Amino acid sequence: MKFTCQRDRFVELLKGDYFFGTRDVSMTAKTARAMFQHGIPGWLDAMPDEATGSAANSDFQQLATECD
């Protein structure tokens, strides 16, 4: 299926994630503090062994590589 056919759905998902707070990112006090103090590398280090929410589907090794 072409992107243009799904563009409106994609835009709605992005608007929800970035403007209306519908994203589901795991944030405990510990992970939030680590992110604000040390950025994404700190957040990655502070993540629990079993991530929840949308982070559960993340490739943390790839994220760490991209942060480097």
N, CA, C and O atoms as CSV, one atom per row, in Angstrom:
chain,resi,resn,atom,element,x,y,z
A,1,MET,N,N,0.838,-1.179,0.000
A,1,MET,CA,C,0.000,0.000,0.000
A,1,MET,C,C,0.885,1.246,0.000
A,1,MET,O,O,1.877,1.312,0.725
A,2,LYS,N,N,0.527,2.200,-0.793
A,2,LYS,CA,C,1.307,3.429,-0.898
A,2,LYS,C,C,1.162,4.280,0.357
A,2,LYS,O,O,0.130,4.268,1.028
A,3,PHE,N,N,2.218,5.014,0.651
A,3,PHE,CA,C,2.201,5.902,1.809
A,3,PHE,C,C,1.080,6.932,1.691
A,3,PHE,O,O,0.414,7.247,2.677
A,4,THR,N,N,0.874,7.451,0.486
A,4,THR,CA,C,-0.154,8.483,0.314
A,4,THR,C,C,-1.534,7.991,0.731
A,4,THR,O,O,-2.373,8.786,1.156
A,5,CYS,N,N,-1.775,6.695,0.616
A,5,CYS,CA,C,-3.058,6.134,1.048
A,5,CYS,C,C,-3.193,6.134,2.567
A,5,CYS,O,O,-4.304,6.198,3.092
A,6,GLN,N,N,-2.079,6.064,3.266
A,6,GLN,CA,C,-2.071,5.999,4.728
A,6,GLN,C,C,-1.633,7.310,5.381
A,6,GLN,O,O,-1.529,7.388,6.605
A,7,ARG,N,N,-1.378,8.337,4.570
A,7,ARG,CA,C,-0.817,9.587,5.088
A,7,ARG,C,C,-1.674,10.201,6.199
A,7,ARG,O,O,-1.138,10.608,7.230
A,8,ASP,N,N,-2.975,10.274,6.010
A,8,ASP,CA,C,-3.834,10.892,7.023
A,8,ASP,C,C,-3.756,10.153,8.351
A,8,ASP,O,O,-3.733,10.785,9.407
A,9,ARG,N,N,-3.716,8.833,8.315
A,9,ARG,CA,C,-3.599,8.027,9.541
A,9,ARG,C,C,-2.256,8.295,10.222
A,9,ARG,O,O,-2.187,8.450,11.441
A,10,PHE,N,N,-1.202,8.347,9.426
A,10,PHE,CA,C,0.141,8.621,9.935
A,10,PHE,C,C,0.189,9.992,10.615
A,10,PHE,O,O,0.739,10.127,11.708
A,11,VAL,N,N,-0.380,10.991,9.975
A,11,VAL,CA,C,-0.409,12.344,10.537
A,11,VAL,C,C,-1.165,12.350,11.860
A,11,VAL,O,O,-0.723,12.973,12.825
A,12,GLU,N,N,-2.295,11.664,11.911
A,12,GLU,CA,C,-3.074,11.611,13.154
A,12,GLU,C,C,-2.286,10.945,14.281
A,12,GLU,O,O,-2.329,11.408,15.421
A,13,LEU,N,N,-1.571,9.869,13.976
A,13,LEU,CA,C,-0.754,9.198,14.995
A,13,LEU,C,C,0.345,10.125,15.502
A,13,LEU,O,O,0.584,10.199,16.708
A,14,LEU,N,N,1.007,10.824,14.604
A,14,LEU,CA,C,2.067,11.747,15.011
A,14,LEU,C,C,1.501,12.891,15.848
A,14,LEU,O,O,2.102,13.276,16.851
A,15,LYS,N,N,0.370,13.430,15.454
A,15,LYS,CA,C,-0.239,14.507,16.236
A,15,LYS,C,C,-0.566,14.013,17.646
A,15,LYS,O,O,-0.348,14.731,18.622
A,16,GLY,N,N,-1.080,12.803,17.752
A,16,GLY,CA,C,-1.382,12.258,19.068
A,16,GLY,C,C,-0.134,12.096,19.907
A,16,GLY,O,O,-0.124,12.451,21.085
A,17,ASP,N,N,0.917,11.564,19.312
A,17,ASP,CA,C,2.166,11.340,20.043
A,17,ASP,C,C,2.839,12.639,20.464
A,17,ASP,O,O,3.312,12.752,21.595
A,18,TYR,N,N,2.885,13.613,19.573
A,18,TYR,CA,C,3.677,14.811,19.836
A,18,TYR,C,C,2.895,15.991,20.398
A,18,TYR,O,O,3.489,16.883,21.003
A,19,PHE,N,N,1.577,16.018,20.213
A,19,PHE,CA,C,0.820,17.172,20.675
A,19,PHE,C,C,-0.234,16.853,21.726
A,19,PHE,O,O,-0.629,17.738,22.485
A,20,PHE,N,N,-0.693,15.618,21.784
A,20,PHE,CA,C,-1.787,15.293,22.689
A,20,PHE,C,C,-1.419,14.266,23.751
A,20,PHE,O,O,-2.285,13.845,24.518
A,21,GLY,N,N,-0.160,13.853,23.815
A,21,GLY,CA,C,0.292,12.974,24.878
A,21,GLY,C,C,-0.265,11.566,24.851
A,21,GLY,O,O,-0.471,10.972,25.910
A,22,THR,N,N,-0.516,11.008,23.664
A,22,THR,CA,C,-1.062,9.655,23.601
A,22,THR,C,C,0.011,8.584,23.548
A,22,THR,O,O,-0.310,7.395,23.553
A,23,ARG,N,N,1.274,8.973,23.496
A,23,ARG,CA,C,2.333,7.959,23.430
A,23,ARG,C,C,2.458,7.262,24.785
A,23,ARG,O,O,2.077,7.804,25.822
A,24,ASP,N,N,2.990,6.076,24.746
A,24,ASP,CA,C,3.087,5.257,25.944
A,24,ASP,C,C,4.559,4.915,26.176
A,24,ASP,O,O,5.005,3.809,25.867
A,25,VAL,N,N,5.301,5.865,26.719
A,25,VAL,CA,C,6.723,5.663,26.980
A,25,VAL,C,C,6.896,5.431,28.469
A,25,VAL,O,O,6.411,6.207,29.293
A,26,SER,N,N,7.591,4.358,28.802
A,26,SER,CA,C,7.815,4.021,30.212
A,26,SER,C,C,8.641,5.100,30.885
A,26,SER,O,O,9.751,5.408,30.451
A,27,MET,N,N,8.097,5.670,31.942
A,27,MET,CA,C,8.823,6.694,32.680
A,27,MET,C,C,8.545,6.548,34.164
A,27,MET,O,O,7.483,6.939,34.650
A,28,THR,N,N,9.488,5.994,34.864
A,28,THR,CA,C,9.424,6.012,36.321
A,28,THR,C,C,10.165,7.271,36.760
A,28,THR,O,O,10.784,7.943,35.935
A,29,ALA,N,N,10.111,7.588,38.015
A,29,ALA,CA,C,10.859,8.741,38.515
A,29,ALA,C,C,12.350,8.566,38.224
A,29,ALA,O,O,13.043,9.522,37.877
A,30,LYS,N,N,12.823,7.344,38.370
A,30,LYS,CA,C,14.248,7.056,38.141
A,30,LYS,C,C,14.629,7.272,36.674
A,30,LYS,O,O,15.645,7.906,36.388
A,31,THR,N,N,13.831,6.755,35.752
A,31,THR,CA,C,14.173,6.896,34.336
A,31,THR,C,C,14.003,8.341,33.871
A,31,THR,O,O,14.789,8.818,33.053
A,32,ALA,N,N,13.002,9.036,34.371
A,32,ALA,CA,C,12.818,10.444,33.999
A,32,ALA,C,C,13.984,11.292,34.495
A,32,ALA,O,O,14.496,12.138,33.762
A,33,ARG,N,N,14.401,11.068,35.732
A,33,ARG,CA,C,15.525,11.814,36.290
A,33,ARG,C,C,16.798,11.532,35.486
A,33,ARG,O,O,17.563,12.449,35.188
A,34,ALA,N,N,17.019,10.275,35.141
A,34,ALA,CA,C,18.203,9.911,34.363
A,34,ALA,C,C,18.176,10.569,32.988
A,34,ALA,O,O,19.212,11.014,32.494
A,35,MET,N,N,17.000,10.634,32.367
A,35,MET,CA,C,16.910,11.248,31.047
A,35,MET,C,C,17.194,12.747,31.114
A,35,MET,O,O,17.914,13.280,30.270
A,36,PHE,N,N,16.634,13.427,32.111
A,36,PHE,CA,C,16.857,14.867,32.202
A,36,PHE,C,C,18.277,15.210,32.631
A,36,PHE,O,O,18.786,16.277,32.287
A,37,GLN,N,N,18.919,14.325,33.373
A,37,GLN,CA,C,20.292,14.584,33.803
A,37,GLN,C,C,21.325,14.155,32.770
A,37,GLN,O,O,22.358,14.806,32.614
A,38,HIS,N,N,21.045,13.044,32.054
A,38,HIS,CA,C,22.067,12.465,31.176
A,38,HIS,C,C,21.585,12.201,29.754
A,38,HIS,O,O,22.305,11.594,28.962
A,39,GLY,N,N,20.393,12.643,29.427
A,39,GLY,CA,C,19.871,12.457,28.076
A,39,GLY,C,C,19.450,11.013,27.830
A,39,GLY,O,O,19.249,10.232,28.760
A,40,ILE,N,N,19.325,10.685,26.550
A,40,ILE,CA,C,18.885,9.347,26.164
A,40,ILE,C,C,19.826,8.261,26.681
A,40,ILE,O,O,19.341,7.217,27.117
A,41,PRO,N,N,21.156,8.455,26.655
A,41,PRO,CA,C,22.019,7.400,27.227
A,41,PRO,C,C,21.692,7.107,28.687
A,41,PRO,O,O,21.714,5.947,29.099
A,42,GLY,N,N,21.392,8.132,29.472
A,42,GLY,CA,C,21.008,7.917,30.871
A,42,GLY,C,C,19.698,7.176,30.985
A,42,GLY,O,O,19.547,6.299,31.836
A,43,TRP,N,N,18.736,7.525,30.125
A,43,TRP,CA,C,17.444,6.832,30.118
A,43,TRP,C,C,17.634,5.364,29.789
A,43,TRP,O,O,17.033,4.500,30.427
A,44,LEU,N,N,18.471,5.072,28.793
A,44,LEU,CA,C,18.727,3.679,28.419
A,44,LEU,C,C,19.334,2.903,29.570
A,44,LEU,O,O,18.947,1.762,29.822
A,45,ASP,N,N,20.290,3.513,30.278
A,45,ASP,CA,C,20.927,2.833,31.413
A,45,ASP,C,C,19.957,2.599,32.560
A,45,ASP,O,O,20.078,1.615,33.290
A,46,ALA,N,N,18.996,3.498,32.721
A,46,ALA,CA,C,18.062,3.402,33.843
A,46,ALA,C,C,16.839,2.541,33.547
A,46,ALA,O,O,16.059,2.250,34.454
A,47,MET,N,N,16.658,2.129,32.300
A,47,MET,CA,C,15.488,1.330,31.941
A,47,MET,C,C,15.505,0.012,32.713
A,47,MET,O,O,16.563,-0.576,32.936
A,48,PRO,N,N,14.333,-0.437,33.112
A,48,PRO,CA,C,14.264,-1.739,33.802
A,48,PRO,C,C,14.597,-2.877,32.834
A,48,PRO,O,O,14.600,-2.691,31.617
A,49,ASP,N,N,14.876,-4.047,33.390
A,49,ASP,CA,C,15.219,-5.204,32.557
A,49,ASP,C,C,14.117,-5.551,31.567
A,49,ASP,O,O,14.400,-6.005,30.458
A,50,GLU,N,N,12.874,-5.345,31.954
A,50,GLU,CA,C,11.754,-5.601,31.060
A,50,GLU,C,C,10.986,-4.309,30.864
A,50,GLU,O,O,10.182,-3.915,31.709
A,51,ALA,N,N,11.241,-3.649,29.736
A,51,ALA,CA,C,10.585,-2.386,29.447
A,51,ALA,C,C,9.094,-2.610,29.190
A,51,ALA,O,O,8.677,-3.683,28.754
A,52,THR,N,N,8.314,-1.587,29.466
A,52,THR,CA,C,6.877,-1.650,29.225
A,52,THR,C,C,6.488,-0.555,28.242
A,52,THR,O,O,7.318,0.265,27.850
A,53,GLY,N,N,5.234,-0.549,27.855
A,53,GLY,CA,C,4.744,0.471,26.945
A,53,GLY,C,C,5.397,0.348,25.572
A,53,GLY,O,O,5.816,-0.736,25.168
A,54,SER,N,N,5.476,1.455,24.871
A,54,SER,CA,C,6.048,1.423,23.527
A,54,SER,C,C,7.540,1.101,23.554
A,54,SER,O,O,8.090,0.657,22.547
A,55,ALA,N,N,8.193,1.315,24.676
A,55,ALA,CA,C,9.620,1.003,24.783
A,55,ALA,C,C,9.873,-0.502,24.727
A,55,ALA,O,O,10.981,-0.930,24.403
A,56,ALA,N,N,8.868,-1.302,25.035
A,56,ALA,CA,C,9.030,-2.763,25.032
A,56,ALA,C,C,9.388,-3.288,23.644
A,56,ALA,O,O,9.989,-4.355,23.521
A,57,ASN,N,N,9.028,-2.552,22.610
A,57,ASN,CA,C,9.323,-2.979,21.244
A,57,ASN,C,C,10.589,-2.347,20.688
A,57,ASN,O,O,10.896,-2.505,19.506
A,58,SER,N,N,11.319,-1.637,21.527
A,58,SER,CA,C,12.511,-0.927,21.069
A,58,SER,C,C,13.725,-1.833,21.022
A,58,SER,O,O,13.852,-2.779,21.800
A,59,ASP,N,N,14.598,-1.529,20.110
A,59,ASP,CA,C,15.887,-2.218,20.005
A,59,ASP,C,C,16.900,-1.366,20.767
A,59,ASP,O,O,17.492,-0.443,20.209
A,60,PHE,N,N,17.094,-1.687,22.048
A,60,PHE,CA,C,17.949,-0.865,22.896
A,60,PHE,C,C,19.403,-0.882,22.451
A,60,PHE,O,O,20.117,0.103,22.635
A,61,GLN,N,N,19.843,-1.976,21.874
A,61,GLN,CA,C,21.210,-2.031,21.361
A,61,GLN,C,C,21.377,-1.028,20.218
A,61,GLN,O,O,22.385,-0.325,20.148
A,62,GLN,N,N,20.411,-0.965,19.346
A,62,GLN,CA,C,20.458,-0.005,18.240
A,62,GLN,C,C,20.412,1.427,18.762
A,62,GLN,O,O,21.149,2.287,18.281
A,63,LEU,N,N,19.549,1.685,19.742
A,63,LEU,CA,C,19.468,3.022,20.318
A,63,LEU,C,C,20.801,3.434,20.939
A,63,LEU,O,O,21.249,4.568,20.768
A,64,ALA,N,N,21.426,2.513,21.654
A,64,ALA,CA,C,22.712,2.808,22.286
A,64,ALA,C,C,23.773,3.080,21.218
A,64,ALA,O,O,24.590,3.987,21.371
A,65,THR,N,N,23.760,2.304,20.151
A,65,THR,CA,C,24.719,2.508,19.060
A,65,THR,C,C,24.507,3.872,18.413
A,65,THR,O,O,25.466,4.592,18.134
A,66,GLU,N,N,23.252,4.218,18.178
A,66,GLU,CA,C,22.955,5.506,17.548
A,66,GLU,C,C,23.299,6.675,18.463
A,66,GLU,O,O,23.648,7.751,17.978
A,67,CYS,N,N,23.208,6.485,19.778
A,67,CYS,CA,C,23.573,7.548,20.712
A,67,CYS,C,C,25.070,7.810,20.690
A,67,CYS,O,O,25.519,8.943,20.862
A,68,ASP,N,N,25.835,6.745,20.477
A,68,ASP,CA,C,27.292,6.899,20.413
A,68,ASP,C,C,27.654,7.720,19.204
A,68,ASP,O,O,28.834,7.972,18.959
